Amino acid sequence: MSLPHAILTALLERPSSGLELARRFDRSIGYFWSATHQQIYRELGRLERSGCIRALASERPARGRKKEYEVLPAGRAELTGWVSGREDPKPVRDPLLLRMRAAAVVGTDGLPDELRRHLALHERQLADYADIEARDFSGAPGTAAETTAEKTPEPTEADRLRHLVLRAGMDLERLWVDWLTEALRETSAAPAGPDGA
């Protein structure tokens, strides 16, 4: 259910073509809600048929032009209703956690290499988020730039909410980095195979 809401959110931020939306998903929204280009185009068709969005009129001829979409009142109402609704947290389903559980039964052979690989991926993601924060939110409360920045305009509510989403991503990456570091220490101390083999 969340992909149409992610698309409505992106289109309310800025009317876009399917290709532009796909790029925006790759650069930002995809950090917390991923979708393939095909899924985005399919959902755009559904949203258009349901009257939530429409294609903008274009001054260019129809052939070869990118169709840009905007959100209609029904789409805004759908998104507003979804934002104010209730949804329970989803349980974590991560294959790495299941592998750790399996390693308790069959041993940790090969597991430390995979843990190191995951650690590097999470460290890289955390660095990417830090770059985004420095670029988009420098001088915001809670950032290092806050103390050195000249007087900047007060952030808008939209800016504060976007920064909260980014900080949630950063906190999750820090959690994984800390957990993986501990897991590597524990697996180094554990025997490699079952029964200490």
Secondary structure, DSSP 8 states (H G I E B T S, - for coil): -HHHHHHHHHHHHS-EEHHHHHHHHHHTGGGTS---HHHHHHHHHHHHHTTSEEE---SS-STT---EEEE-HHHHHHHHHHHHS---------HHHHHHHHHHHH--TTHHHHHHHHHHHHHHHHHHHHHHHHHHHTTSTTSTHHHHS-------HHHHHHHHHHHHHHHHHHHHHHHHHHHHHHHHHS-SSGGG-
